[in-house]
Amino acid sequence: MSTELIVFVLLFAIVSGMGFVAARWRRPDNIESLNEWGLGGRNFGSWITWFLVGGDLYTAYTFVAVPALVFAQGAMGFYAVPYTVVIYPMVFLILTRMWSISHVHGFVTPADFVRARFGSPTLALLIAITGLIATMPYIALQLVGIEAVLQSMGVTGHWPIIVAFAILAAYTYQSGLRAPALIAFVKDALIYIVILVAVIYIPIKLGGWGHIFDAAQEKFTKAGAGGVLLNPNNQLQYISLAFGSALALFLYPHSLTGVLASKNRNVIKRNMSALPAYSLVLGLIALLGYMAIAAGTKPTMGANGKPIGNTIIPNLFDQLFPDWFAGVAFAAIGIGALVPAAIMSIAAANLFTRNVYKEYINKNATDKQEATVSKLTSLVVKVGAVLCILLLDPQFSIDLQLIGGVIILQTLPAVALGLYTRWFHKNGLIAGWVAGLGSGLWMLYLIPNPATGKLHFGGSAFALKNLGFDTKMTIYAGILAIAVNLVVAVLGTFLFKALKVADGVDATRRDEYFADEGDPKVKELAVH
């Protein structure tokens, strides 16, 4: 057994042990409720929330996919940096409102809020289904990150993935959200160490940053595509992809799970101010793509004879780091998959439990029944993610994730705008959701991927020539889809109000959007 694999297995085992110990960490008298199992008792402070939300948003897939995109396309891959910067001022006030209203009413999912705000079980169900569909590929992609590391270490077959996710399923079932919250400390510490070492050690070995950028530009010039700077044809795509991704980030159910687990509004405000520190690290991670070009790193070849792009960064570490530190770097990526996968599976399970099981199957479900259903659903979700890897081409999961961003954006009017206005008619929002989703899927269908030979669903860069414009420019399909959604929702609202079609009843009050930890209703929920 190689040194890399020994270090990887050792660190993986330590972290897995922490996942089981987490069941006793801050353990309440009774963990059998979604407030405790699914949201950690809604009592996490600033540091825990920072590591938890950061560990959720910056995943193993980010670690391997962002620099792999930079390796292949250059500057376009840096879109992930500005979008993770502009998002925090955008959601600074929105998330505090979501926290307050959720704590007053005991909401666990964004669909819970929509159900109460617009008085529409149908709209809430659509929001829940959208969240489930958008989250599932994300969980499967965490497996892609682990698999890339294993392939770089020469470990073949799917059995290690199955074992890793069996362990993940076991400690998530036992400990709930407390498990990823505790593991996130180790995961983020390892990633910070690896990245700081990489941006100092690797450039020194390669002859400095000047040589790295020169090698990258030379590669793109020879290829006739990409570059260390954007070109006129991809600038609109870059801007729209960054902005659209920013709008979508905190609409994902798993992003809100960490926020709702915070103990008060100030914790969220501090985190929205401090989380951009992760964006700095993300920028450094992206630069690894250029380092791989300068180092002459090659991707691992798959069984089908095609290169596996996501192995670029693990192979770079294997090539330049000492064996023992390469093992640490691989563990950082592998453990980086466990935290978000756990949170995502919990969020997906909560959606099913609250917005399908309790709404349509057992309206009088007890707290214990809800927790049990959510635990079992989280297991099913993980099994589904493993089956995606076993039965489908991994590229299919990557494409699904791109589609997922366009899909989750369609919840923005009901979830994000709904926090500020009740003007929209519930049927107008439903019509907007249908129009936005339909137009988004139509645009995605028209997008090919020349690299893989796929004619449809090959990415998210929609060519404007499809709309009759004489240009080579592309735009993020999600931006056009949400524009269609909003236009239809507004027009539909005017129409339904003019026709005096009955609207849902708002079960929330204005003052509840500003409630904080010490307010009576929040205290009442905590006691309950």
C-alpha positions as CSV (number, residue, x, y, z in Angstrom):
1,M,0.0,0.0,0.0
2,S,1.5,3.4,-1.0
3,T,2.2,6.2,1.5
4,E,-0.5,8.4,-0.2
5,L,-3.1,5.7,0.3
6,I,-2.1,5.1,3.9
7,V,-2.4,8.8,4.8
8,F,-5.6,9.1,2.9
9,V,-7.3,6.1,4.7
10,L,-6.0,7.2,8.1
11,L,-7.4,10.7,7.9
12,F,-10.6,9.4,6.3
13,A,-11.0,7.0,9.2
14,I,-10.4,9.7,11.8
15,V,-13.0,12.0,10.3
16,S,-15.5,9.1,10.0
17,G,-15.0,8.5,13.7
18,M,-15.8,12.1,14.4
19,G,-19.0,11.7,12.5
20,F,-20.2,9.1,14.9
21,V,-18.9,11.0,18.0
22,A,-20.9,14.0,16.8
23,A,-24.1,12.2,18.0
24,R,-22.9,13.0,21.6
25,W,-21.7,16.6,20.7
26,R,-24.2,19.1,22.0
27,R,-26.7,16.3,22.3
28,P,-30.2,17.2,23.4
29,D,-32.4,15.1,25.6
30,N,-34.3,14.0,22.5
31,I,-32.8,14.2,19.0
32,E,-36.0,12.7,17.4
33,S,-37.2,15.8,15.6
34,L,-36.3,17.7,12.5
35,N,-35.3,20.7,14.6
36,E,-32.6,18.6,16.3
37,W,-31.7,15.9,13.7
38,G,-32.1,18.1,10.6
39,L,-31.1,21.5,11.9
40,G,-28.8,20.7,14.9
41,G,-31.2,22.3,17.4
42,R,-31.1,25.6,15.5
43,N,-28.4,26.6,18.0
44,F,-25.1,26.9,16.0
45,G,-22.9,30.0,16.7
46,S,-20.8,32.0,14.4
47,W,-17.8,29.7,14.1
48,I,-19.7,26.5,13.7
49,T,-22.0,28.2,11.1
50,W,-19.0,29.6,9.2
51,F,-17.4,26.2,8.9
52,L,-20.7,24.5,8.2
53,V,-21.9,26.8,5.4
54,G,-18.4,27.2,4.0
55,G,-18.0,23.4,3.9
56,D,-21.4,23.1,2.2
57,L,-20.8,25.7,-0.5
58,Y,-17.2,24.9,-1.3
59,T,-17.2,21.2,-2.1
60,A,-14.8,18.5,-3.3
61,Y,-16.2,19.0,-6.8
62,T,-15.3,22.7,-6.5
63,F,-11.8,21.6,-5.6
64,V,-11.4,19.5,-8.7
65,A,-13.8,21.0,-11.3
66,V,-13.0,24.7,-11.1
67,P,-9.2,24.3,-11.7
68,A,-10.0,21.7,-14.3
69,L,-12.2,24.2,-16.1
70,V,-9.3,26.8,-15.9
71,F,-6.9,24.1,-17.2
72,A,-9.2,23.6,-20.2
73,Q,-10.6,27.1,-20.9
74,G,-8.5,29.6,-19.0
75,A,-10.0,32.8,-17.7
76,M,-13.6,31.5,-18.2
77,G,-13.1,29.2,-15.3
78,F,-12.6,32.1,-12.9
79,Y,-16.4,33.0,-13.1
80,A,-16.7,31.1,-9.8
81,V,-14.7,33.7,-8.0
82,P,-16.8,36.9,-8.6
83,Y,-20.0,35.0,-8.1
84,T,-19.0,33.9,-4.7
85,V,-18.1,37.5,-3.9
86,V,-21.2,39.3,-5.1
87,I,-23.6,36.8,-3.6
88,Y,-23.0,37.8,0.1
89,P,-24.1,41.4,-0.1
90,M,-27.1,40.2,-2.1
91,V,-28.2,37.8,0.5
92,F,-27.1,39.7,3.6
93,L,-30.6,41.0,4.3
94,I,-32.6,38.2,2.6
95,L,-31.2,35.4,4.8
96,T,-31.9,37.2,8.0
97,R,-35.5,37.5,7.0
98,M,-35.6,33.8,6.1
99,W,-34.1,33.0,9.5
100,S,-36.6,35.1,11.4
101,I,-39.8,33.8,9.7
102,S,-38.5,30.2,9.8
103,H,-37.8,30.4,13.6
104,V,-41.1,32.0,14.4
105,H,-43.1,29.4,12.4
106,G,-40.8,26.4,12.7
107,F,-40.0,26.2,9.0
108,V,-37.4,23.6,8.0
109,T,-37.3,24.1,4.2
110,P,-37.9,27.0,1.8
111,A,-41.0,25.2,0.6
112,D,-42.4,25.4,4.1
113,F,-42.1,29.2,3.8
114,V,-43.7,29.3,0.4
115,R,-46.6,27.2,1.7
116,A,-47.3,29.7,4.5
117,R,-46.6,32.8,2.5
118,F,-48.8,32.1,-0.5
119,G,-51.2,29.6,1.0
120,S,-50.6,27.2,-1.8
121,P,-49.8,23.5,-1.3
122,T,-49.3,23.1,-5.0
123,L,-46.7,25.9,-5.3
124,A,-44.9,24.6,-2.2
125,L,-44.9,21.1,-3.8
126,L,-43.4,22.5,-7.0
127,I,-40.7,24.3,-5.0
128,A,-39.9,21.1,-3.1
129,I,-39.7,19.0,-6.2
130,T,-37.5,21.6,-7.9
131,G,-35.1,21.6,-4.9
132,L,-35.0,17.7,-4.9
133,I,-34.2,17.5,-8.6
134,A,-31.5,20.2,-8.4
135,T,-29.9,18.7,-5.3
136,M,-29.6,15.1,-6.3
137,P,-27.0,15.6,-9.1
138,Y,-25.0,17.7,-6.6
139,I,-24.7,14.8,-4.2
140,A,-23.6,12.4,-7.0
141,L,-20.9,15.0,-8.0
142,Q,-19.3,14.6,-4.6
143,L,-18.7,11.1,-5.6
144,V,-17.0,12.3,-8.7
145,G,-14.6,14.3,-6.5
146,I,-13.7,11.2,-4.4
147,E,-13.4,9.0,-7.5
148,A,-11.0,11.5,-9.1
149,V,-8.7,11.2,-6.1
150,L,-8.9,7.4,-6.0
151,Q,-8.1,7.1,-9.7
152,S,-5.0,9.3,-9.2
153,M,-3.9,6.9,-6.5
154,G,-4.4,3.9,-8.9
155,V,-7.5,2.6,-7.0
156,T,-9.9,1.2,-9.5
157,G,-13.5,-0.1,-9.2
158,H,-16.5,1.3,-7.4
159,W,-16.2,-0.6,-4.1
160,P,-14.3,2.3,-2.3
161,I,-17.0,4.7,-3.2
162,I,-19.7,2.3,-1.9
163,V,-17.8,1.9,1.4
164,A,-17.2,5.6,1.8
165,F,-20.9,6.4,1.3
166,A,-22.0,3.6,3.5
167,I,-20.0,5.1,6.3
168,L,-21.4,8.5,5.5
169,A,-24.9,7.2,5.5
170,A,-24.4,5.5,8.9
171,Y,-23.1,8.5,10.8
172,T,-25.5,10.9,9.1
173,Y,-28.4,8.6,10.1
174,Q,-27.1,8.6,13.7
175,S,-25.9,12.2,14.2
176,G,-27.9,14.3,11.7
177,L,-26.6,17.8,10.9
178,R,-24.2,17.7,13.9
179,A,-22.0,15.3,12.0
180,P,-21.1,17.5,9.0
181,A,-20.9,20.5,11.4
182,L,-18.1,18.8,13.4
183,I,-16.3,17.3,10.4
184,A,-16.3,20.7,8.7
185,F,-13.7,22.0,11.1
186,V,-11.2,19.3,9.9
187,K,-12.2,19.5,6.3
188,D,-11.7,23.2,6.0
189,A,-8.5,23.2,8.0
190,L,-7.0,20.6,5.7
191,I,-8.1,22.5,2.6
192,Y,-6.6,25.8,3.8
193,I,-3.3,24.1,4.6
194,V,-3.2,22.3,1.3
195,I,-4.0,25.4,-0.8
196,L,-1.6,27.7,1.1
197,V,1.2,25.1,0.7
198,A,0.3,24.6,-3.0
199,V,0.4,28.3,-4.0
200,I,3.8,28.7,-2.3
201,Y,5.5,25.4,-3.0
202,I,4.4,24.6,-6.5
203,P,5.3,28.0,-8.1
204,I,8.7,27.7,-6.6
205,K,9.2,24.3,-8.2
206,L,7.9,25.5,-11.5
207,G,10.0,28.6,-11.8
208,G,7.6,31.3,-10.6
209,W,4.3,32.8,-11.5
210,G,5.6,34.5,-14.6
211,H,6.5,31.1,-16.1
212,I,3.2,29.6,-15.1
213,F,1.1,32.3,-16.9
214,D,3.4,32.2,-19.9
215,A,3.0,28.5,-20.2
216,A,-0.8,28.8,-19.9
217,Q,-1.0,31.5,-22.6
218,E,1.2,29.5,-24.9
219,K,-1.1,26.4,-24.6
220,F,-4.2,28.4,-25.3
221,T,-2.6,30.3,-28.2
222,K,-1.6,27.0,-29.8
223,A,-5.0,25.5,-29.3
224,G,-6.8,28.6,-30.7
225,A,-9.3,28.6,-27.9
226,G,-9.4,29.9,-24.3
227,G,-6.8,32.3,-22.9
228,V,-5.7,33.9,-19.7
229,L,-7.9,36.8,-20.6
230,L,-11.6,36.8,-21.7
231,N,-12.4,37.5,-25.4
232,P,-15.3,39.5,-26.8
233,N,-17.3,36.3,-27.5
234,N,-17.3,34.9,-23.9
235,Q,-17.5,38.1,-21.9
236,L,-21.3,38.1,-21.8
237,Q,-21.3,34.4,-20.9
238,Y,-18.8,35.1,-18.0
239,I,-20.9,38.0,-16.6
240,S,-24.2,36.2,-16.9
241,L,-22.9,32.9,-15.6
242,A,-21.3,34.6,-12.6
243,F,-24.5,36.6,-11.8
244,G,-26.9,33.7,-12.5
245,S,-24.8,31.4,-10.3
246,A,-24.8,33.9,-7.5
247,L,-28.6,34.2,-7.6
248,A,-29.0,30.4,-7.5
249,L,-26.5,29.7,-4.7
250,F,-28.6,30.3,-1.7
251,L,-31.8,29.0,-3.4
252,Y,-30.4,25.4,-3.1
253,P,-32.1,23.8,0.0
254,H,-28.8,22.6,1.4
255,S,-27.4,26.2,1.4
256,L,-30.4,27.3,3.6
257,T,-30.1,24.3,5.9
258,G,-26.9,25.7,7.4
259,V,-28.4,29.2,7.7
260,L,-31.5,27.9,9.5
261,A,-29.3,26.1,12.0
262,S,-27.9,29.4,13.2
263,K,-29.0,30.5,16.6
264,N,-29.7,34.2,15.8
265,R,-29.7,36.9,13.1
266,N,-26.3,38.3,14.1
267,V,-24.7,34.9,13.4
268,I,-25.9,35.1,9.8
269,K,-24.8,38.8,9.4
270,R,-21.3,37.9,10.7
271,N,-21.1,34.9,8.4
272,M,-22.2,36.9,5.3
273,S,-19.4,39.3,6.1
274,A,-16.8,36.5,6.8
275,L,-17.6,33.9,4.2
276,P,-15.9,35.8,1.3
277,A,-12.6,34.5,2.9
278,Y,-13.5,31.2,1.2
279,S,-13.7,33.1,-2.1
280,L,-10.1,34.1,-1.7
281,V,-9.2,30.5,-1.3
282,L,-11.3,29.6,-4.3
283,G,-9.3,32.0,-6.4
284,L,-6.1,30.3,-5.3
285,I,-7.7,26.9,-6.1
286,A,-8.6,28.1,-9.6
287,L,-4.9,29.0,-10.2
288,L,-4.0,25.3,-9.8
289,G,-5.3,24.9,-13.3
290,Y,-2.6,27.1,-14.7
291,M,0.0,25.3,-12.5
292,A,-1.1,22.0,-14.0
293,I,-0.4,23.4,-17.5
294,A,3.0,24.6,-16.6
295,A,3.9,21.3,-14.9
296,G,2.8,19.4,-18.0
297,T,0.2,17.4,-16.0
298,K,-1.9,15.0,-17.9
299,P,-5.4,13.6,-16.9
300,T,-5.9,10.0,-16.2
301,M,-7.3,8.0,-19.1
302,G,-10.6,6.3,-18.5
303,A,-11.7,2.8,-19.5
304,N,-13.2,4.2,-22.7
305,G,-9.8,5.7,-23.7
306,K,-10.9,9.3,-23.1
307,P,-9.1,11.6,-20.6
308,I,-10.9,12.2,-17.3
309,G,-10.6,16.0,-16.8
310,N,-11.4,16.0,-13.1
311,T,-8.2,14.1,-12.3
312,I,-6.0,17.0,-13.4
313,I,-5.5,18.5,-9.9
314,P,-5.1,15.2,-8.0
315,N,-2.5,14.2,-10.6
316,L,-0.8,17.6,-10.2
317,F,-0.5,16.9,-6.4
318,D,0.7,13.4,-7.1
319,Q,3.3,14.7,-9.5
320,L,4.8,17.5,-7.4
321,F,4.1,16.9,-3.7
322,P,6.0,14.4,-1.5
323,D,4.0,11.2,-1.1
324,W,2.9,11.9,2.5
325,F,1.6,15.4,1.7
326,A,-0.1,14.2,-1.5
327,G,-2.0,11.9,0.8
328,V,-3.0,14.8,3.0
329,A,-4.2,16.7,-0.1
330,F,-6.2,13.7,-1.4
331,A,-7.8,13.4,2.1
332,A,-8.7,17.1,2.0
333,I,-10.6,16.5,-1.3
334,G,-12.1,13.2,-0.1
335,I,-13.3,14.7,3.2
336,G,-14.4,17.7,1.3
337,A,-17.0,15.5,-0.3
338,L,-18.4,14.1,2.9
339,V,-19.5,17.4,4.5
340,P,-21.6,18.8,1.6
341,A,-22.9,15.3,0.7
342,A,-24.2,14.9,4.3
343,I,-25.8,18.3,4.3
344,M,-27.4,17.9,0.9
345,S,-28.9,14.5,1.8
346,I,-30.3,16.0,5.0
347,A,-31.8,18.9,3.1
348,A,-33.3,16.7,0.4
349,A,-34.7,14.4,3.1
350,N,-36.2,17.4,5.0
351,L,-37.9,18.5,1.8
352,F,-39.5,15.2,1.2
353,T,-40.6,14.8,4.8
354,R,-42.1,18.2,5.3
355,N,-43.5,19.0,1.9
356,V,-44.5,15.6,0.6
357,Y,-44.9,13.1,3.5
358,K,-46.5,15.5,6.0
359,E,-48.5,17.5,3.4
360,Y,-49.9,14.6,1.5
361,I,-49.4,11.3,3.4
362,N,-49.6,11.9,7.1
363,K,-50.8,15.4,8.0
364,N,-50.7,14.6,11.8
365,A,-47.1,13.2,11.8
366,T,-45.4,13.6,15.2
367,D,-41.9,15.0,15.6
368,K,-40.5,11.5,16.0
369,Q,-42.2,10.2,12.8
370,E,-40.9,13.2,10.8
371,A,-37.4,12.5,12.1
372,T,-37.6,8.8,11.2
373,V,-38.9,9.5,7.7
374,S,-36.2,12.0,7.1
375,K,-33.5,9.6,8.3
376,L,-34.7,6.9,6.0
377,T,-35.1,9.3,3.1
378,S,-31.5,10.5,3.6
379,L,-30.4,6.9,3.1
380,V,-32.4,6.5,0.0
381,V,-31.0,9.8,-1.4
382,K,-27.4,8.5,-0.8
383,V,-28.2,5.2,-2.5
384,G,-29.6,7.0,-5.4
385,A,-26.4,9.1,-5.7
386,V,-24.2,6.0,-5.7
387,L,-26.4,4.4,-8.3
388,C,-25.9,7.5,-10.5
389,I,-22.2,6.8,-10.5
390,L,-22.5,3.0,-10.9
391,L,-25.0,3.1,-13.7
392,L,-24.5,6.4,-15.5
393,D,-21.6,8.1,-17.2
394,P,-20.1,10.6,-14.7
395,Q,-20.3,13.2,-17.4
396,F,-24.1,12.8,-17.2
397,S,-24.0,13.9,-13.6
398,I,-21.9,16.9,-14.4
399,D,-24.3,17.9,-17.1
400,L,-27.2,17.4,-14.7
401,Q,-25.5,19.8,-12.3
402,L,-25.3,22.5,-14.9
403,I,-29.0,21.9,-15.6
404,G,-29.7,22.0,-11.9
405,G,-28.5,25.6,-11.6
406,V,-31.0,26.7,-14.3
407,I,-33.7,24.7,-12.6
408,I,-33.2,26.0,-9.0
409,L,-33.3,29.6,-10.3
410,Q,-37.0,29.2,-11.1
411,T,-37.7,29.2,-7.3
412,L,-36.3,32.8,-7.0
413,P,-39.7,34.7,-7.3
414,A,-41.5,32.6,-4.7
415,V,-38.6,32.1,-2.2
416,A,-36.4,35.3,-2.5
417,L,-38.9,37.9,-3.7
418,G,-41.6,36.3,-1.5
419,L,-39.6,37.4,1.5
420,Y,-40.1,41.1,0.5
421,T,-43.5,41.2,-1.2
422,R,-46.9,39.4,-1.2
423,W,-48.0,41.1,-4.4
424,F,-47.6,38.0,-6.6
425,H,-50.7,35.8,-7.1
426,K,-50.0,32.2,-6.3
427,N,-51.2,31.1,-9.8
428,G,-49.0,33.8,-11.4
429,L,-46.0,32.3,-9.7
430,I,-47.0,28.8,-10.8
431,A,-47.4,30.0,-14.4
432,G,-44.0,31.7,-14.1
433,W,-42.4,28.6,-12.8
434,V,-43.8,26.5,-15.7
435,A,-42.7,29.1,-18.3
436,G,-39.3,29.6,-16.8
437,L,-38.6,25.9,-16.4
438,G,-39.9,25.1,-19.9
439,S,-37.9,27.9,-21.6
440,G,-34.8,26.9,-19.6
441,L,-35.0,23.2,-20.6
442,W,-35.6,24.2,-24.2
443,M,-32.5,26.4,-24.3
444,L,-30.4,23.6,-22.6
445,Y,-31.7,21.1,-25.2
446,L,-30.2,23.3,-27.9
447,I,-26.7,23.5,-26.3
448,P,-24.2,21.0,-27.8
449,N,-20.9,19.9,-26.3
450,P,-18.3,19.4,-29.1
451,A,-15.8,18.0,-26.7
452,T,-18.0,15.0,-25.8
453,G,-19.9,14.9,-29.1
454,K,-23.3,15.5,-27.3
455,L,-25.9,17.4,-29.4
456,H,-28.1,18.3,-26.5
457,F,-27.8,19.3,-22.8
458,G,-24.1,19.9,-23.3
459,G,-23.7,22.9,-21.0
460,S,-25.3,26.1,-20.0
461,A,-23.9,28.6,-22.6
462,F,-26.8,29.4,-24.9
463,A,-25.9,30.9,-28.3
464,L,-27.7,34.1,-29.0
465,K,-27.8,33.2,-32.7
466,N,-30.6,30.8,-31.7
467,L,-32.7,33.9,-31.0
468,G,-31.9,35.4,-34.4
469,F,-28.9,37.6,-33.4
470,D,-26.0,37.8,-35.8
471,T,-23.3,37.1,-33.2
472,K,-21.0,34.4,-31.8
473,M,-21.7,35.5,-28.2
474,T,-23.3,33.2,-25.7
475,I,-25.3,33.8,-22.5
476,Y,-26.1,31.7,-19.4
477,A,-29.4,30.0,-20.1
478,G,-30.5,30.5,-16.5
479,I,-30.6,34.3,-16.8
480,L,-32.9,34.1,-19.8
481,A,-35.1,31.5,-18.1
482,I,-35.6,33.5,-14.9
483,A,-36.4,36.6,-17.0
484,V,-39.1,34.6,-18.7
485,N,-40.3,33.4,-15.3
486,L,-40.6,36.9,-13.9
487,V,-42.3,38.4,-16.9
488,V,-44.9,35.6,-16.9
489,A,-45.3,35.8,-13.1
490,V,-46.0,39.5,-13.3
491,L,-48.4,39.3,-16.3
492,G,-50.1,36.3,-14.7
493,T,-50.6,38.2,-11.4
494,F,-52.2,41.1,-13.2
495,L,-54.5,38.7,-15.1
496,F,-55.6,36.6,-12.1
497,K,-56.2,39.7,-10.0
498,A,-58.2,41.3,-12.8
499,L,-60.3,38.2,-13.1
500,K,-60.6,38.1,-9.3
501,V,-59.3,34.6,-9.0
502,A,-59.1,33.5,-5.4
503,D,-55.6,33.8,-4.0
504,G,-54.0,32.0,-1.1
505,V,-54.0,33.4,2.5
506,D,-50.7,34.7,3.9
507,A,-50.1,33.0,7.3
508,T,-47.2,35.3,8.1
509,R,-47.0,38.9,9.6
510,R,-44.6,41.7,8.8
511,D,-43.1,41.9,12.3
512,E,-42.2,38.1,12.1
513,Y,-39.6,38.8,9.4
514,F,-37.6,40.8,12.0
515,A,-37.9,38.5,15.0
516,D,-34.7,37.5,16.8
517,E,-33.5,35.0,19.3
518,G,-34.9,36.6,22.4
519,D,-38.4,37.3,21.0
520,P,-41.3,35.5,22.7
521,K,-42.4,33.4,19.6
522,V,-38.8,32.2,19.0
523,K,-38.4,31.3,22.6
524,E,-41.7,29.4,22.4
525,L,-40.5,27.4,19.4
526,A,-37.2,26.6,21.2
527,V,-39.1,25.3,24.2
528,H,-41.4,23.2,21.9
